[in-house]
Amino acid sequence: MQEGTTNRRGRSHPPQCTTSREDRQIVRMTVTNRSVTSRIIAQHIESVTHHSVSARTIRGQSGLSTRRPLLGLPLTENHKRLHRQWCDERSMWVAEWNEVVFIDESRICLQHRDGQIRVWREDTE
């Protein structure tokens, strides 16, 4: 740098490995089939264009993120009423709560893949 100037060199960024056409194809595939994986999309792009694209690039280019799908329906007013009724009937329990076991539905996976299905969604969904 020269004295008295404030210009700096531009920072280097990795080159864009996909074209705008490929980007549109990636988005189209994720929107039409929400459960397709980024690896399958990368394999498809590679088979069409004959150059490799990583699954990480697919996740970054689509503008979407993967989330777990909705597993159950939202509670209805009747479900809420029945839950409240159950709680009200047991509100006076003291010693009985020591014999109640609440089961946590958290998943614990010691392996790399747990078989959990994920779907593509926009951040606003």
N, C-alpha and C positions, 0 to 999 in steps of 0.2 A: 504494500500500500504506500501511496505517496503521502507526504506530509500535506495536511490541509484538505484532504479529500475524505469524504465519508462513504464513498461507494465501496461495496464489498462484492466479492465474487459470488455468483449464484451457487447455491448448494446443489450437489448432484443428487438426483433421484434415480431409482432403478428404472430402466426403460419399461414402457407399457408393453406387456407381452400379449395382450389381446387387442384386436381391432374393435372399432365401434360396432361392426356387424356381429362379431362374436359376443360382445357385451349384451347386445339386444337379444341374441339367441339364448344366452345364459339366463337373462331375466325372464324370457318367454318360457323356458323350461321350468324354472322355479315357480312361476305363477300358475302354469297349467297343471303341473303335478307337484303339489306341495310337499309330498313325502319323498321325493327323489333326493338322493344324497349328493353331496358335492363331488365325491369320487366318481359317481356314475356320470355326472355332467362333464367332468374333466375328461373321462374316457370318450364320451361322445364328441366333444370338441376336438380331441386329439384324432379321432377316427375321421372326422370331416376335414380338418385343416392340416393334418399330418405334422403338427408340432405340439410338443407337450405343454400342458397347462396344469399347474398344481391345484389341488383341492383348496388350498389356502387362497389362491388367486380367485377361485370361483366364489368363495365366501365373501371376499372383499369387493368383487365387481358387481354382485347382484343387487346390492343395496338392501338386502333382506337379511334377517338373522333367523337362526333355527330356534324353535321353542318346542316344548313338549305339547302334544295335542290335548285338547280338553277331554278329560276322561269321563266326566259325569255331567249330568244336567244340573243347572242351578236349582236350588231349593225353591219349592213352591210355597205359597202362603200356608198351605195345609201342613207341609213338612215342618215349617218353622213353628206352627202352632203346636204340633205334636212334640217337638223337641222342648219347647217351653213348658208344656204340660209335664213331661217326664222330669224336667229339672225341678219344677215346683213341687211335685210329689216327693222328691228326695231332698228338699231344702233343709229339713230338720235332722238329717243324718249327721252323726258325729263319729261313732266308732265304726259304722258300716263302711265308711269311705276307705278304711284300712284294708278292706277285703276286695275293693274294686280295682281292676287293672285296666288302664287305658292303653290301647295299642297304638303305637306311633306307626304311621304308614311311610316312614322314610325308607329310602332304598340305600343299601350299602353294597358296593361292588368292589371286590378286591382285584378284579381283572381289568384289562384295558377297555373292553367293550361289554356293556351290560344288556345289549339288545333293546334298549329304549328307543322307541320310534320318535323321531323329531320331524317337525314340519316347518316349512319356510313361512315367515310372516313379516310384515312390515312392523316398524316400531310402534305405530299407532294402533295396530290390531290387538 
